[in-house]
């Protein structure tokens, strides 16, 4: 669409050119907007309205005063008289706000993948084209020539003004600027909230997707090139520990800082930095290491991936697309490597004018059921930023072929990083892109639409620079409307406050003294026979706890990685263990032996969770045992940071077994096994075991609340004195005497 086609498109879409659309329910006529002098302060205007002033009328009892604003000299602020900026002049001209096309409830224009093209590995052999590195983008096959030309011309404002001038003008010109970050760390969180809402919340309703409904959770996601972590912060604020994230981003000043969030916890987030330990997504070794570790811990891949890579291009705004191609490709490659089938993906892009960028999008488009390009309201209108959204990854040989091809491209890009005069110009031949008419038409339409809006926004920014008195008076109302649509409360940042242990204990549906009740220790078979009368209502697990040392305790989390365990009547702080604030659980602290490569032996400390009253803010007390244990398993997966540090305490659920399995675990001499094999959760670990000194029996039938299961637990010590007890008890189980 050319710049001159704008009004025509408005008429065709059903919007009257005489009316500016503010939201689905609020509109203002062009006459009213013209009467609202944009130099009038918004607060002053509201005060005047309360005193009876009507827009367009004069001041005074009989509205006899002047109706036009008193003209004043342009305020140069601290610029000083006589300031001269090259190719730039201050003026008192106003701005026609009808040029802005603002729709609060954005709709995503999906491109369904109905392609019948059939590509094989042989097609990719000669597609990659290299050449001399370009220092400019002269034209494009994927945008109207006038729009392409005007976008680059309008960007010249970045050459005319310094950052301070642009910042001041942008603050007044961007109609969505006052939304800022609300209570999140930065604006990135609001971008993800905006994208999520525009797509029907596909990213935070992933557990309701037909393909994932039967999974036990949590929902796994990856957050790439996204420090300090606004995307993940939004996800955790919305979903808490029902979702778990893995991050890859550059270290140091660009690192994740989710621990500084004022609205959520970072316990469910695991930052990884690749084998090079620098977080560089363009390094193929980091891509492989991140993929392998994440697939191991998620048992197959993440449900969705977000990426927000970018870097400063000050002075090279017109080359942003060319300079970003490596990040573009590696983020897309990592997505189709780490996503599980039917997973979704969203990534930030900038201009899409070159054959390289469009070819990359074409290959990714072929891997998903549908894709879309969205310039959300939360993205500043004067920049080239937009987001590529992909839904439901296809799992076929076709996707595998594209994955392998992009991997070869990534390897070549890494080789060329030290060759400043060479670059990859395209990865899909132009005739292939032009041959897919539907895809090319979608890209062209998207570029024309986003480009047209960007041209208007850049012109507006320039005008607001020239006239420092201009301000967009709709900012406050747009803020309210957007946050409502995104389902974000309009609240300020709050300081993190620690919970108190006594406050958490008060939430128990019984006396807080419950946490000090010891298990019944069975020393005589007759007593065991009194308690265990029905085999099918009991389960058992192995403990490292012995008659001389109890390692089973209550654990409570109060916030900011502060976790305590109740030991000898006192709450003692536990180092290197992270649980979600508000958690109150019953578990055992265990030392595990981890064997790797049949030679290397490591020892890791773990918290084995047996039962729980609270998991974060979720109250489990009235849930039956089966429901509680399913949530415990999900919780442990969400908070365990297996690959982050060997010094972190692991968190895993106790392995519970049916009582009928006990006889199989008894050795020939009638004693319980001394070493228990655990599910291997370590990256590349072969076996994981722990010592066994006793057995814990739990009553787990439907009627068992947390309190009743806890007070009825039985402990059998693994001693020679209990040899006969075990033999007789197992004999009863085998003969089905226990009903």
Buried (B, 14 or more C-beta within 10 A) or exposed (E): BBBEBBEEBBEEEEBEEEBBBBBEEBEBEBEEBBBBBBBBEBEEBEEBEEEEBEBEBEEEEEEEEEEEEEEEEBEEEEEEEEEEBEEBEBEEEBBEBBBBBBEBBBEBEBBEBEBEEEBEEEBBEEBBBEEEBEEEBEEBBBBBEBBBBBBBEBBEBBEBBEEEBBEBBBBBBBBBBBBEBBBBBBBBBBBBBBBBBBBEBBBBBBBEBEEBEEBEBBBBBBBBBBBBBBBBBBBBBBBBBBBBBBBBBBBEEBBBBBBEBBBBBBBBBBBBBBBEEEBBBBBBEBBBBBBBBBBBBBEEBBBBBBBBBBEEBEEEBBBBBBEBBBBBBBBBBBBBBBBBEBBBBBBBBBBBBBBBBBBBBBBBBBBBBBBBBBBBBBBBBBBBBBBBBBBBBBBEEBBBBBBEBBBEBBEBBBEBEEEEEBBBBBBBBBEBBEEBEEBBEBBBBBBBBBBBBBBBBBBBBBBBBBBBBBBBBBBEBBBBBBBBBBEBEEEEEEEBEEBEBEEBBEEBEBEEEBBEEEBBEBBEBEBBBEEBEEBEBBBBBBBBBBEEEBBBBBBBBBBEBBBBBBBEEEBEEBEEBBBBBBBBBBBBBBEBBBBBEEEEEEEBBBBBBBBBBBBBEBBBBEBBBEEBBBBBBBBBBBBBBBBBEEEBBBBBBBEBBEBBEBBEBBEEEBBBEEEBEBEBBBEEBEBBBBBBBBBBBBBBBEEBBBBEBBBBBBBBBBBEEBBEBBBEBBEBBEEEEBE
